[in-house]
Amino acid sequence: MMKKIESGNVNIVIMITKGDIGGAQIHVKDLAVSLQEFGNRVTVFVGEKDTFTDMLEGLNIHYRIIENLVREINPIRDVKAYREIRGHLKDIQPDLVSLHSSKAGILGRLIAAMNKIPATFTAHGWAFTDGVDPKKQFLYAMIERVTALLPARIIAVSHYDRGIALKHKVCKAEKVVAVQNGMPDISPDLFAEASRAPPRIIMVARFKSPKDHEALVDALNELKELPWELILVGGDGGTQAAVEAKIVKLGLQEKINILGYRSDIDKLIASSQLFVLISRWEGFPLSILEAMRAKLPIIASNVGGVGEMIIDGQTGYLVNNHDELVAQLKILVGDPEKRTQMGLSARESYQKSFTLKVQLDKTFKIYNELLVK
């Protein structure tokens, strides 16, 4: 019988480097759940036991820890990780390997090629994207050009990222395809009421570059006389202390709350009236899709694939600098009718273009093409 995802007869390994919760991990979770629902055998490889593996356990998704798989370049640990991965793949004998994040993508593509296993590599934003230090851009682009010589198909999560790959001559155009991220839908009881006053603003993002929480705090400081509340949701990746210090310095403790990592983000979004994501660079952030499906208007930095998600002036606002951020915050904080209107348009855009089914149909088509080669 021919191997096909929809037939439920595929043995697939999905690999990602980090075990915390971010957009790439949610993407992998959604993939694993959908593949398993078809009846396929799914095993997730991950470099550490953390909140992501707790999530997998709760969903009855099998996983294996690759102890030496780390984000940083470390020749000794990278060689050990190579051996670990090779050993696990030999044991599992997968029909297909789906790779996510840079280090998993490099090691996984090399091992898959040497063992003639079909593979895909999904880039959740390139390490050499616009906004990254030029020296790092050069190094990471060079590494990716070499790795891209291996036969694995490359999936970019936005048309922007596909363009970045071609701009840096990573590979030929036919080797990289854009499949925009999607999200599973929610029940109507998790839809937000954007018109409520005073508005609660929410930003869901790890306290780590490229997210720029301080820029949002600075902008809201200019509007501190207006009625609003801000909640910041996300784990600490190293910048939380600086954000907390700025909040105290500006005397905004009564208006801004840091909630840390939460597993009930859908409920927090449902209780909010405006979603904001301020970043120096981006891939295709799932948090914006979470807000769109919940009928929230969005204000976000005009970077990466964000411009493919937000229809400026209709579903939210794209901002390019501090002054624009202040101006658009002022408009939406003070206009409940516009928040409602934009939130409804955002929901319609989500339903048309960004459901999980739209993403999976395109992704599984690529998987099936590789399975018959």
Backbone torsions as a table, in degrees:
resi	resn	phi	psi	omega
1	MET	NA	134.7	-178.3
2	MET	-67.1	139.1	177.7
3	LYS	-73.2	130.3	178.8
4	LYS	-155.3	137.1	-177.2
5	ILE	-54.7	-47.2	-175.6
6	GLU	-68.9	-16.9	177.8
7	SER	-82.8	-12.8	177.2
8	GLY	72.7	23.9	-177.0
9	ASN	-116.8	24.0	-177.5
10	VAL	-104.2	136.6	174.8
11	ASN	-101.9	109.3	-171.5
12	ILE	-124.6	139.6	173.6
13	VAL	-110.3	130.8	175.2
14	ILE	-114.4	129.9	-176.1
15	MET	-126.2	136.5	176.8
16	ILE	-142.3	151.7	-172.3
17	THR	-77.9	-57.0	-171.6
18	LYS	-90.9	153.6	-177.8
19	GLY	-108.3	10.9	174.9
20	ASP	-86.9	-175.5	-177.0
21	ILE	-105.2	121.5	175.2
22	GLY	-149.8	-175.4	-178.1
23	GLY	-58.7	-40.4	-178.8
24	ALA	-65.3	-39.0	179.4
25	GLN	-66.9	-39.9	177.3
26	ILE	-64.2	-40.6	176.6
27	HIS	-57.7	-47.8	179.8
28	VAL	-64.1	-41.3	178.4
29	LYS	-59.4	-47.1	-179.5
30	ASP	-63.2	-40.0	176.6
31	LEU	-60.3	-50.6	-176.7
32	ALA	-60.5	-44.6	-179.9
33	VAL	-61.1	-46.2	-177.5
34	SER	-66.4	-42.2	178.1
35	LEU	-62.1	-41.5	-178.5
36	GLN	-69.3	-34.1	178.8
37	GLU	-63.2	-29.5	175.7
38	PHE	-74.8	-13.8	-178.7
39	GLY	103.5	4.5	179.2
40	ASN	-73.2	155.9	175.5
41	ARG	-88.4	120.2	-174.8
42	VAL	-121.2	131.2	173.0
43	THR	-130.5	128.1	178.7
44	VAL	-100.7	128.3	171.3
45	PHE	-97.7	133.0	179.6
46	VAL	-145.1	149.3	-172.1
47	GLY	-78.5	-7.9	-178.4
48	GLU	-161.9	155.7	175.3
49	LYS	-89.6	121.9	-176.4
50	ASP	-158.3	-157.7	-176.9
51	THR	-61.1	-30.6	179.3
52	PHE	-66.3	-42.9	179.1
53	THR	-69.0	-31.6	173.3
54	ASP	-60.6	-40.9	178.1
55	MET	-63.3	-43.8	179.6
56	LEU	-61.8	-41.3	179.1
57	GLU	-60.8	-42.2	-179.7
58	GLY	-64.9	-22.5	-179.8
59	LEU	-101.1	5.9	-179.4
60	ASN	57.9	41.9	176.3
61	ILE	-104.5	124.3	-178.3
62	HIS	-68.7	141.0	176.1
63	TYR	-144.3	159.6	174.7
64	ARG	-131.6	140.0	179.4
65	ILE	-88.6	126.5	173.4
66	ILE	-100.7	94.3	-166.6
67	GLU	-58.4	-32.3	-175.8
68	ASN	-98.8	9.4	177.7
69	LEU	-84.4	103.8	-177.2
70	VAL	-126.1	156.4	-176.7
71	ARG	-68.4	-41.4	-175.5
72	GLU	-71.5	151.3	174.5
73	ILE	-71.4	119.7	-178.2
74	ASN	-146.1	96.0	-172.7
75	PRO	-50.5	-42.7	-177.0
76	ILE	-67.5	-49.8	-179.3
77	ARG	-68.7	-32.1	179.1
78	ASP	-65.8	-38.9	177.0
79	VAL	-65.8	-41.9	178.4
80	LYS	-64.7	-40.3	178.6
81	ALA	-63.4	-40.9	177.4
82	TYR	-55.8	-45.8	-179.5
83	ARG	-67.1	-40.3	178.0
84	GLU	-60.3	-49.8	-177.7
85	ILE	-62.2	-45.7	179.8
86	ARG	-58.0	-42.1	-179.9
87	GLY	-65.3	-42.7	179.5
88	HIS	-67.1	-38.7	179.2
89	LEU	-67.6	-36.3	177.1
90	LYS	-63.3	-36.7	179.8
91	ASP	-71.5	-42.6	-174.6
92	ILE	-82.4	-33.6	-178.7
93	GLN	56.2	58.6	-176.1
94	PRO	-72.3	156.3	174.1
95	ASP	-82.8	-23.6	-173.9
96	LEU	-155.5	144.5	175.7
97	VAL	-121.0	128.2	178.9
98	SER	-112.3	116.1	-170.4
99	LEU	-109.8	140.5	-176.6
100	HIS	-139.8	136.1	-177.1
101	SER	82.8	152.8	-167.4
102	SER	-59.4	-53.9	-175.2
103	LYS	-65.6	-45.1	176.0
104	ALA	-59.3	-37.1	-179.8
105	GLY	-67.3	-39.0	-179.9
106	ILE	-69.0	-55.4	-177.3
107	LEU	-66.6	-42.0	-177.5
108	GLY	-64.3	-41.7	179.5
109	ARG	-65.8	-38.2	179.5
110	LEU	-63.5	-48.3	-178.8
111	ILE	-66.6	-41.7	179.2
112	ALA	-61.8	-42.4	179.7
113	ALA	-63.6	-43.2	-178.2
114	MET	-67.5	-25.0	-179.4
115	ASN	-106.4	9.7	177.3
116	LYS	54.7	41.6	175.9
117	ILE	-100.3	126.5	176.0
118	PRO	-57.3	142.1	-175.8
119	ALA	-147.6	151.0	169.6
120	THR	-123.4	150.7	172.9
121	PHE	-124.8	119.1	177.9
122	THR	-99.0	120.1	179.5
123	ALA	-93.5	112.0	179.1
124	HIS	-90.8	59.6	-173.0
125	GLY	92.7	129.3	-177.2
126	TRP	-84.4	147.2	176.1
127	ALA	-71.1	-9.8	179.5
128	PHE	-114.1	25.9	-179.4
129	THR	-69.8	166.0	177.9
130	ASP	-59.8	134.9	-179.1
131	GLY	107.0	-19.8	177.4
132	VAL	-80.0	150.5	177.9
133	ASP	-51.5	131.8	-176.0
134	PRO	-54.8	-37.3	179.0
135	LYS	-65.5	-40.9	177.0
136	LYS	-68.5	-37.9	176.7
137	GLN	-55.3	-48.9	-177.9
138	PHE	-60.9	-46.8	-178.0
139	LEU	-63.6	-50.3	-176.1
140	TYR	-68.3	-35.4	177.7
141	ALA	-66.3	-39.1	178.7
142	MET	-63.8	-43.4	178.2
143	ILE	-61.5	-42.2	-178.2
144	GLU	-69.2	-35.6	177.2
145	ARG	-60.6	-42.2	179.6
146	VAL	-66.7	-47.5	-178.3
147	THR	-64.4	-33.6	-178.4
148	ALA	-68.8	-10.4	175.1
149	LEU	-69.8	-20.3	177.4
150	LEU	-71.8	157.3	-169.3
151	PRO	-72.9	-6.8	-176.7
152	ALA	-59.3	141.9	176.3
153	ARG	-78.1	140.2	-178.1
154	ILE	-104.8	130.8	177.0
155	ILE	-114.3	123.6	174.1
156	ALA	-99.7	141.5	-175.2
157	VAL	-85.5	4.6	175.2
158	SER	-155.6	159.0	174.8
159	HIS	-66.4	-31.3	176.7
160	TYR	-59.8	-48.1	-178.2
161	ASP	-67.0	-34.6	174.8
162	ARG	-61.9	-42.2	178.1
163	GLY	-63.0	-38.0	177.4
164	ILE	-62.6	-42.0	179.0
165	ALA	-61.3	-42.4	-179.6
166	LEU	-72.0	-36.5	178.2
167	LYS	-59.9	-39.2	-179.2
168	HIS	-92.1	10.5	175.7
169	LYS	55.0	42.1	179.1
170	VAL	-66.9	-41.5	-178.0
171	CYS	-161.1	175.4	176.5
172	LYS	-71.6	153.2	-174.4
173	ALA	-57.6	-36.0	-176.4
174	GLU	-72.8	-12.4	-177.6
175	LYS	-87.5	-20.5	-177.0
176	VAL	-116.6	130.8	-178.7
177	VAL	-124.6	143.0	177.6
178	ALA	-91.8	123.7	172.5
179	VAL	-127.1	102.1	-176.8
180	GLN	-64.8	144.4	178.9
181	ASN	-60.4	151.2	173.0
182	GLY	-133.8	168.9	-179.8
183	MET	-135.9	145.2	173.3
184	PRO	-66.0	150.4	-177.3
185	ASP	-76.0	169.9	179.7
186	ILE	-122.8	166.1	177.4
187	SER	-77.9	153.7	-177.7
188	PRO	-57.1	-23.7	179.9
189	ASP	-71.5	-6.0	176.5
190	LEU	-105.3	11.4	173.2
191	PHE	-76.2	141.9	-179.7
192	ALA	-83.1	156.2	171.1
193	GLU	-106.7	92.5	-170.9
194	ALA	-67.9	-17.1	-175.0
195	SER	-84.3	-10.2	-176.8
196	ARG	-59.0	145.8	179.3
197	ALA	-131.4	146.3	-4.5
198	PRO	-70.9	150.2	-175.1
199	PRO	-72.2	139.4	171.1
200	ARG	-96.8	124.9	177.1
201	ILE	-97.9	139.2	179.6
202	ILE	-130.4	138.0	170.8
203	MET	-126.1	123.0	179.5
204	VAL	-108.9	108.1	-176.7
205	ALA	-171.1	141.4	174.5
206	ARG	-62.0	146.9	177.0
207	PHE	-79.3	79.1	-175.0
208	LYS	-163.3	144.5	174.5
209	SER	-57.7	138.8	16.7
210	PRO	-94.5	7.1	179.9
211	LYS	-67.1	140.4	-174.1
212	ASP	-123.2	73.0	179.1
213	HIS	-61.3	-37.0	-177.3
214	GLU	-62.7	-35.6	179.3
215	ALA	-63.9	-37.6	177.7
216	LEU	-68.0	-43.0	178.9
217	VAL	-61.7	-42.2	178.6
218	ASP	-60.9	-42.1	-179.1
219	ALA	-66.1	-44.7	-179.3
220	LEU	-67.9	-25.3	177.4
221	ASN	-61.6	-29.7	178.4
222	GLU	-76.3	-10.8	-179.9
223	LEU	-118.2	24.1	-171.8
224	LYS	-68.1	-15.5	177.8
225	GLU	-80.7	-14.1	178.5
226	LEU	-84.2	156.5	178.4
227	PRO	-81.8	112.7	176.4
228	TRP	-159.7	162.7	174.2
229	GLU	-135.3	141.3	177.4
230	LEU	-119.3	131.4	170.1
231	ILE	-117.2	134.1	179.0
232	LEU	-109.8	120.0	-174.2
233	VAL	-118.5	126.6	178.1
234	GLY	153.5	152.9	179.5
235	GLY	-70.9	162.2	-178.0
236	ASP	-88.4	114.5	176.1
237	GLY	-103.3	11.5	175.5
238	GLY	125.8	-12.9	-176.6
239	THR	-109.2	0.5	-175.0
240	GLN	-62.7	-41.1	-178.0
241	ALA	-60.1	-40.1	180.0
242	ALA	-66.8	-38.1	178.4
243	VAL	-66.3	-44.1	178.8
244	GLU	-60.1	-41.6	-179.9
245	ALA	-63.1	-40.1	179.5
246	LYS	-66.8	-39.6	178.7
247	ILE	-60.3	-43.7	179.0
248	VAL	-66.4	-44.5	-179.2
249	LYS	-58.7	-38.5	-178.2
250	LEU	-87.6	-3.3	178.3
251	GLY	69.2	36.8	-176.9
252	LEU	-106.5	18.5	-176.5
253	GLN	-59.4	-30.2	-177.6
254	GLU	-78.5	-15.9	-175.5
255	LYS	-110.8	-15.1	-176.4
256	ILE	-124.5	128.5	178.0
257	ASN	-122.6	132.2	174.9
258	ILE	-99.7	118.6	-175.3
259	LEU	-98.1	-13.3	-177.9
260	GLY	73.1	-163.7	179.4
261	TYR	-68.6	134.6	177.3
262	ARG	-135.2	146.4	178.2
263	SER	-96.6	-2.7	-178.4
264	ASP	-112.3	43.5	-176.3
265	ILE	-60.5	-37.3	-179.6
266	ASP	-60.8	-36.7	178.5
267	LYS	-72.2	-36.9	178.0
268	LEU	-66.3	-39.7	177.2
269	ILE	-65.0	-41.2	-179.5
270	ALA	-62.6	-26.4	-178.9
271	SER	-92.4	5.8	-177.5
272	SER	-107.4	169.0	-178.1
273	GLN	-120.9	-11.5	-178.9
274	LEU	-154.7	131.9	178.3
275	PHE	-106.4	135.4	179.4
276	VAL	-130.9	138.1	173.7
277	LEU	-137.2	110.8	-179.0
278	ILE	-110.2	121.7	-174.0
279	SER	-143.0	156.1	174.8
280	ARG	-83.0	-33.9	172.3
281	TRP	-154.0	162.5	-175.8
282	GLU	-151.1	165.4	167.6
283	GLY	-99.7	-95.8	177.8
284	PHE	-144.0	81.2	-167.8
285	PRO	-63.9	124.1	179.5
286	LEU	-65.5	-28.0	-178.2
287	SER	-60.0	-33.7	177.6
288	ILE	-66.8	-39.2	177.9
289	LEU	-65.6	-36.2	176.5
290	GLU	-60.2	-39.6	179.0
291	ALA	-70.7	-41.7	-179.4
292	MET	-60.8	-44.9	-177.0
293	ARG	-68.3	-21.1	-179.6
294	ALA	-93.7	8.4	177.7
295	LYS	71.2	33.6	176.2
296	LEU	-101.2	140.1	169.8
297	PRO	-73.1	155.7	-174.1
298	ILE	-129.2	138.6	166.3
299	ILE	-117.8	125.0	-176.4
300	ALA	-146.8	153.9	176.2
301	SER	-62.9	137.9	-178.9
302	ASN	-83.2	71.5	-177.8
303	VAL	-133.6	157.1	175.9
304	GLY	54.5	-137.4	-178.3
305	GLY	-87.0	7.6	-176.9
306	VAL	-60.3	-35.8	179.8
307	GLY	-66.6	-16.0	175.4
308	GLU	-83.7	-14.0	-175.7
309	MET	-98.7	-40.5	-174.1
310	ILE	-103.4	128.5	172.0
311	ILE	-89.5	105.5	-171.3
312	ASP	-58.3	125.7	-179.6
313	GLY	86.4	-7.7	-179.1
314	GLN	-117.5	-49.3	177.7
315	THR	-105.3	-4.5	-178.6
316	GLY	163.2	-159.7	-179.9
317	TYR	-130.5	137.5	170.6
318	LEU	-96.3	130.5	-177.6
319	VAL	-120.3	144.9	-176.0
320	ASN	-113.1	-11.2	-177.9
321	ASN	-160.5	178.1	-177.2
322	HIS	-59.1	-47.4	-176.4
323	ASP	-62.9	-40.5	177.8
324	GLU	-64.6	-39.4	179.4
325	LEU	-62.8	-45.9	178.7
326	VAL	-60.8	-45.4	-176.6
327	ALA	-63.8	-43.8	-177.0
328	GLN	-74.7	-33.9	173.2
329	LEU	-61.2	-43.5	-179.0
330	LYS	-61.0	-41.2	-179.9
331	ILE	-62.5	-51.7	-172.5
332	LEU	-77.9	-29.6	174.3
333	VAL	-63.3	-35.6	-174.2
334	GLY	-96.3	0.1	-174.4
335	ASP	-130.7	86.5	-178.6
336	PRO	-61.4	-32.6	179.7
337	GLU	-66.8	-41.9	178.4
338	LYS	-66.5	-38.2	177.0
339	ARG	-59.5	-44.8	-179.6
340	THR	-63.3	-45.8	-178.6
341	GLN	-61.5	-47.0	179.9
342	MET	-66.8	-37.3	178.8
343	GLY	-62.7	-40.9	177.4
344	LEU	-64.7	-40.7	178.0
345	SER	-65.6	-36.7	178.0
346	ALA	-63.9	-41.8	177.8
347	ARG	-61.7	-43.8	178.8
348	GLU	-62.3	-41.0	179.0
349	SER	-64.8	-41.0	176.1
350	TYR	-58.9	-49.0	-176.5
351	GLN	-63.3	-33.0	-178.1
352	LYS	-77.0	-40.7	-167.3
353	SER	-125.0	-17.8	-167.2
354	PHE	-127.3	25.8	174.0
355	THR	-74.0	160.5	178.5
356	LEU	-62.9	-35.2	-179.4
357	LYS	-60.5	-41.6	178.4
358	VAL	-58.9	-46.5	-179.9
359	GLN	-64.5	-47.2	-175.0
360	LEU	-66.8	-38.3	178.5
361	ASP	-57.4	-43.5	179.6
362	LYS	-70.2	-41.2	-178.7
363	THR	-66.8	-46.1	-178.1
364	PHE	-67.6	-27.9	174.5
365	LYS	-62.2	-41.3	177.7
366	ILE	-66.0	-44.8	178.5
367	TYR	-57.3	-46.5	-177.4
368	ASN	-65.2	-35.5	177.1
369	GLU	-62.3	-38.6	179.6
370	LEU	-72.7	-33.1	-177.0
371	LEU	-68.8	-24.0	-178.6
372	VAL	-96.4	-2.9	179.7
373	LYS	-76.6	NA	NA
